[in-house]
Amino acid sequence: MKTEYENIKRIEAFIGGYFVTSYTFKIEFVRSEVIWEAVGDDFEPALMIQMDNESMNTFKEGISKCRILSWKNNYTDPHILDGTQWSLDIEFDDLRIEKSGSNAYPRE
């Protein structure tokens, strides 16, 4: 029996803030591809890595331990207007889950 985490097809994450370089991270589980990219004034070329099955399974075990599917949809610190924003899009065959935050994060 597969767990929910084994059924994830794609994850896209973003973290960034005002006047700083932001980053995106994409992982395609079906193709075993990871793409890391800086976005902003400090241009850095995207990094694409082809992962092996063992590495992909280790990554899924890690996100399972972080319990990302149990996180609230949004974490916000209303006392900070600037700072760091983040988002996480998790895709399954027929479902997309969005998590995000502004200057606040899940405990995991």
N, CA, C and O of each residue as an XYZ file, in Angstrom:
432
protein
N       0.836     -1.190      0.000
C       0.000      0.000      0.000
C       0.876      1.247      0.000
O       1.811      1.354      0.794
N       0.581      2.169     -0.871
C       1.359      3.402     -0.941
C       0.873      4.408      0.093
O      -0.319      4.485      0.391
N       1.812      5.177      0.634
C       1.427      6.269      1.515
C       1.107      7.492      0.671
O       1.406      7.523     -0.523
N       0.504      8.491      1.283
C       0.215      9.732      0.572
C       1.485     10.330     -0.027
O       1.452     10.873     -1.132
N       2.584     10.235      0.681
C       3.837     10.826      0.233
C       4.387     10.118     -1.000
O       5.031     10.750     -1.837
N       4.147      8.841     -1.119
C       4.594      8.101     -2.303
C       3.793      8.475     -3.539
O       4.240      8.232     -4.660
N       2.607      9.067     -3.354
C       1.749      9.458     -4.473
C       2.010     10.876     -4.974
O       1.401     11.301     -5.956
N       2.904     11.615     -4.318
C       3.211     12.971     -4.765
C       3.939     12.900     -6.105
O       4.893     12.140     -6.265
N       3.481     13.696     -7.060
C       4.079     13.721     -8.395
C       5.071     14.864     -8.560
O       6.069     14.729     -9.268
N       4.792     16.009     -7.896
C       5.627     17.201     -8.102
C       5.495     18.118     -6.894
O       4.423     18.240     -6.301
N       6.600     18.759     -6.544
C       6.602     19.788     -5.506
C       7.326     21.003     -6.055
O       8.392     20.884     -6.658
N       6.742     22.168     -5.843
C       7.409     23.421     -6.185
C       7.398     24.299     -4.939
O       6.350     24.527     -4.334
N       8.576     24.788     -4.565
C       8.702     25.617     -3.374
C       9.330     26.957     -3.735
O      10.115     27.054     -4.679
N       8.979     27.979     -2.980
C       9.519     29.323     -3.171
C       9.825     29.904     -1.799
O       9.071     29.699     -0.848
N      10.940     30.634     -1.701
C      11.230     31.413     -0.499
C      11.944     32.680     -0.934
O      12.838     32.648     -1.780
N      11.541     33.784     -0.350
C      12.155     35.049     -0.725
C      11.570     36.185      0.093
O      10.748     35.983      0.987
N      12.016     37.376     -0.241
C      11.537     38.541      0.482
C      11.893     39.809     -0.246
O      12.374     39.789     -1.379
N      11.649     40.907      0.422
C      11.899     42.216     -0.162
C      13.390     42.504     -0.279
O      14.144     42.347      0.681
N      13.801     42.924     -1.463
C      15.164     43.380     -1.730
C      16.233     42.316     -1.515
O      17.392     42.651     -1.271
N      15.869     41.058     -1.601
C      16.843     39.961     -1.496
C      16.590     38.965     -2.615
O      15.527     38.964     -3.235
N      17.559     38.137     -2.860
C      17.384     37.077     -3.847
C      16.360     36.064     -3.331
O      16.372     35.697     -2.156
N      15.495     35.630     -4.204
C      14.509     34.601     -3.868
C      14.912     33.306     -4.564
O      15.703     33.314     -5.507
N      14.366     32.209     -4.091
C      14.743     30.911     -4.636
C      13.509     30.074     -4.924
O      12.528     30.116     -4.182
N      13.570     29.310     -6.014
C      12.550     28.312     -6.308
C      13.219     26.943     -6.361
O      14.377     26.802     -6.752
N      12.464     25.968     -5.964
C      12.924     24.584     -5.947
C      11.802     23.746     -6.525
O      10.673     23.804     -6.039
N      12.093     22.976     -7.543
C      11.089     22.109     -8.162
C      11.620     20.686     -8.166
O      12.781     20.436     -8.490
N      10.752     19.770     -7.804
C      11.144     18.370     -7.867
C      10.034     17.602     -8.594
O       8.869     17.618     -8.197
N      10.440     16.940     -9.658
C       9.544     16.116    -10.470
C       9.836     14.661    -10.114
O      10.849     14.107    -10.541
N       8.958     14.046     -9.339
C       9.207     12.684     -8.877
C       9.135     11.663     -9.993
O       9.881     10.683     -9.982
N       8.253     11.872    -10.955
C       8.101     10.899    -12.048
C       9.372     10.856    -12.898
O       9.824      9.782    -13.296
N       9.940     12.026    -13.173
C      11.161     12.092    -14.004
C      12.441     12.109    -13.162
O      13.542     12.109    -13.713
N      12.304     12.125    -11.840
C      13.454     12.160    -10.925
C      14.360     13.365    -11.183
O      15.586     13.247    -11.162
N      13.743     14.525    -11.425
C      14.488     15.758    -11.687
C      14.304     16.756    -10.557
O      13.217     16.892     -9.996
N      15.385     17.448    -10.237
C      15.362     18.523     -9.257
C      15.927     19.767     -9.926
O      16.982     19.714    -10.559
N      15.217     20.898     -9.783
C      15.680     22.166    -10.345
C      15.703     23.199     -9.231
O      14.706     23.399     -8.537
N      16.842     23.852     -9.064
C      17.056     24.893     -8.058
C      17.410     26.168     -8.806
O      18.298     26.161     -9.659
N      16.716     27.279     -8.489
C      16.952     28.498     -9.249
C      16.844     29.725     -8.357
O      15.930     29.836     -7.539
N      17.784     30.639     -8.524
C      17.740     31.933     -7.845
C      16.970     32.903     -8.728
O      17.128     32.909     -9.949
N      16.136     33.722     -8.098
C      15.329     34.699     -8.819
C      15.596     36.064     -8.202
O      15.493     36.226     -6.986
N      15.938     37.045     -9.025
C      16.164     38.384     -8.505
C      17.368     39.029     -9.142
O      17.808     38.620    -10.217
N      17.904     40.042     -8.477
C      19.012     40.819     -9.019
C      20.301     40.011     -9.167
O      21.055     40.216    -10.118
N      20.549     39.115     -8.250
C      21.778     38.309     -8.284
C      21.534     37.070     -9.129
O      21.263     35.991     -8.601
N      21.631     37.230    -10.448
C      21.325     36.116    -11.351
C      22.317     34.984    -11.156
O      23.531     35.184    -11.174
N      21.781     33.819    -10.975
C      22.568     32.595    -10.950
C      21.867     31.628    -11.902
O      20.639     31.544    -11.888
N      22.610     30.906    -12.718
C      21.949     29.952    -13.613
C      21.249     28.852    -12.807
O      21.703     28.471    -11.728
N      20.148     28.357    -13.346
C      19.413     27.271    -12.693
C      20.284     26.024    -12.635
O      21.109     25.784    -13.516
N      20.090     25.254    -11.608
C      20.812     24.004    -11.422
C      19.809     22.866    -11.562
O      18.824     22.817    -10.825
N      20.049     21.949    -12.500
C      19.183     20.806    -12.691
C      19.967     19.540    -12.382
O      21.076     19.342    -12.880
N      19.378     18.693    -11.559
C      20.032     17.454    -11.144
C      19.110     16.277    -11.451
O      17.919     16.313    -11.141
N      19.660     15.257    -12.049
C      18.923     14.017    -12.261
C      19.211     13.119    -11.062
O      20.367     12.789    -10.801
N      18.181     12.725    -10.339
C      18.347     11.940     -9.118
C      18.133     10.449     -9.410
O      17.425     10.085    -10.349
N      18.753      9.604     -8.599
C      18.495      8.169     -8.708
C      17.313      7.804     -7.791
O      16.879      8.618     -6.976
N      16.809      6.596     -7.930
C      15.635      6.165     -7.158
C      15.873      6.211     -5.661
O      14.987      6.610     -4.905
N      17.051      5.812     -5.224
C      17.361      5.814     -3.791
C      17.305      7.233     -3.226
O      16.768      7.448     -2.139
N      17.856      8.199     -3.960
C      17.830      9.594     -3.504
C      16.403     10.135     -3.470
O      16.042     10.862     -2.545
N      15.595      9.792     -4.461
C      14.208     10.249     -4.480
C      13.426      9.657     -3.310
O      12.620     10.352     -2.692
N      13.655      8.391     -3.003
C      12.987      7.773     -1.858
C      13.429      8.403     -0.546
O      12.612      8.589      0.355
N      14.701      8.730     -0.428
C      15.211      9.390      0.773
C      14.565     10.762      0.936
O      14.213     11.156      2.048
N      14.407     11.490     -0.172
C      13.757     12.794     -0.124
C      12.305     12.652      0.343
O      11.850     13.422      1.189
N      11.585     11.683     -0.198
C      10.190     11.475      0.209
C      10.094     11.090      1.682
O       9.165     11.517      2.368
N      11.030     10.299      2.174
C      11.053      9.969      3.601
C      11.251     11.235      4.433
O      10.634     11.397      5.486
N      12.119     12.134      3.951
C      12.376     13.383      4.662
C      11.158     14.277      4.738
O      10.859     14.826      5.798
N      10.440     14.434      3.618
C       9.252     15.289      3.658
C       8.130     14.630      4.461
O       7.285     15.318      5.033
N       8.124     13.302      4.502
C       7.158     12.598      5.333
C       7.430     12.887      6.813
O       6.494     13.106      7.582
N       8.697     12.888      7.212
C       9.053     13.187      8.601
C       8.725     14.632      8.974
O       8.438     14.931     10.134
N       8.771     15.529      7.981
C       8.394     16.932      8.214
C       6.875     17.104      8.227
O       6.377     18.160      8.617
N       6.145     16.090      7.812
C       4.688     16.080      7.808
C       4.105     17.248      7.005
O       3.147     17.882      7.448
N       4.671     17.536      5.832
C       4.231     18.696      5.058
C       2.757     18.633      4.679
O       2.124     19.677      4.521
N       2.201     17.449      4.529
C       0.783     17.341      4.156
C      -0.137     17.707      5.320
O      -1.324     17.959      5.114
N       0.396     17.739      6.531
C      -0.400     18.104      7.708
C      -0.258     19.579      8.087
O      -0.938     20.052      8.998
N       0.616     20.301      7.399
C       0.775     21.721      7.718
C      -0.518     22.476      7.450
O      -1.313     22.076      6.599
N      -0.730     23.579      8.185
C      -1.859     24.460      7.898
C      -1.652     25.058      6.508
O      -0.543     25.028      5.975
N      -2.703     25.593      5.931
C      -2.585     26.201      4.605
C      -1.787     27.497      4.620
O      -1.140     27.835      3.630
N      -1.826     28.236      5.748
C      -1.125     29.513      5.798
C      -0.590     29.785      7.193
O      -1.251     29.513      8.195
N       0.620     30.328      7.237
C       1.271     30.768      8.466
C       1.664     32.231      8.261
O       2.441     32.546      7.360
N       1.128     33.126      9.097
C       1.419     34.538      8.936
C       1.676     35.179     10.284
O       0.931     34.965     11.240
N       2.744     35.974     10.353
C       3.011     36.804     11.528
C       2.506     38.204     11.194
O       3.155     38.913     10.425
N       1.370     38.624     11.747
C       0.779     39.914     11.381
C       1.574     41.115     11.899
O       1.274     42.251     11.532
N       2.556     40.888     12.726
C       3.345     41.979     13.302
C       4.532     42.384     12.439
O       5.193     43.381     12.730
N       4.814     41.624     11.376
C       5.935     41.931     10.486
C       5.377     42.145      9.084
O       4.707     41.269      8.538
N       5.653     43.308      8.503
C       5.120     43.613      7.179
C       6.085     43.220      6.067
O       5.649     42.802      4.994
N       7.369     43.345      6.302
C       8.372     42.929      5.321
C       8.826     41.529      5.707
O       8.129     40.824      6.438
N       9.968     41.136      5.227
C      10.529     39.874      5.670
C      10.483     38.800      4.618
O      10.676     39.062      3.431
N      10.226     37.587      5.060
C      10.341     36.424      4.195
C       8.978     35.795      3.929
O       8.200     35.535      4.847
N       8.715     35.559      2.655
C       7.517     34.844      2.260
C       7.936     33.500      1.668
O       9.027     33.368      1.114
N       7.074     32.524      1.789
C       7.359     31.214      1.245
C       6.070     30.563      0.762
O       4.974     30.916      1.198
N       6.224     29.612     -0.140
C       5.065     28.843     -0.599
C       5.524     27.440     -0.984
O       6.689     27.197     -1.302
N       4.575     26.553     -0.942
C       4.827     25.154     -1.266
C       3.601     24.627     -2.007
O       2.500     24.621     -1.457
N       3.782     24.191     -3.234
C       2.712     23.588     -4.029
C       3.026     22.106     -4.189
O       4.100     21.730     -4.659
N       2.081     21.282     -3.794
C       2.261     19.833     -3.824
C       1.220     19.265     -4.779
O       0.022     19.480     -4.599
N       1.680     18.540     -5.792
C       0.761     18.019     -6.800
C       0.698     16.487     -6.776
O       1.712     15.793     -6.694
N      -0.529     16.006     -6.852
C      -0.819     14.587     -7.022
C      -1.430     14.431     -8.416
O      -1.516     15.412     -9.155
N      -1.850     13.242     -8.784
C      -2.486     13.044    -10.088
C      -3.692     13.958    -10.281
O      -3.844     14.578    -11.334
N      -4.542     14.041     -9.272
C      -5.806     14.763     -9.417
C      -6.035     15.808     -8.323
O      -7.173     16.216     -8.089
N      -4.978     16.240     -7.660
C      -5.120     17.163     -6.540
C      -3.888     18.043     -6.423
O      -2.766     17.586     -6.637
N      -4.101     19.307     -6.083
C      -2.994     20.239     -5.825
C      -3.234     20.880     -4.469
O      -4.317     21.404     -4.209
N      -2.227     20.842     -3.602
C      -2.307     21.416     -2.264
C      -1.337     22.583     -2.181
O      -0.184     22.466     -2.596
N      -1.798     23.709     -1.647
C      -0.956     24.893     -1.502
C      -0.780     25.225     -0.026
O      -1.744     25.249      0.739
N       0.455     25.478      0.356
C       0.807     25.925      1.701
C       1.636     27.190      1.528
O       2.366     27.311      0.545
N       1.540     28.139      2.461
C       2.323     29.369      2.318
C       2.490     30.038      3.679
O       1.879     29.652      4.676
N       3.352     31.065      3.674
C       3.552     31.799      4.892
C       4.252     33.118      4.666
O       4.892     33.342      3.638
N       4.116     33.979      5.643
C       4.796     35.273      5.643
C       5.351     35.494      7.036
O       4.617     35.806      7.973
N       6.662     35.327      7.158
C       7.373     35.516      8.428
C       6.915     34.572      9.530
O       7.092     34.867     10.712
N       6.336     33.456      9.160
C       5.928     32.431     10.107
C       6.015     31.083      9.393
O       5.850     30.994      8.176
N       6.274     30.044     10.173
C       6.559     28.736      9.595
C       5.970     27.633     10.465
O       5.744     27.834     11.658
N       5.720     26.461      9.868
C       5.317     25.315     10.694
C       6.470     24.897     11.599
O       7.636     25.134     11.283
N       6.147     24.294     12.692
C       7.176     23.878     13.658
C       8.173     22.897     13.046
O       9.356     22.914     13.384
N       7.692     22.047     12.148
C       8.557     21.058     11.526
C       9.571     21.697     10.634
O      10.385     21.002     10.026
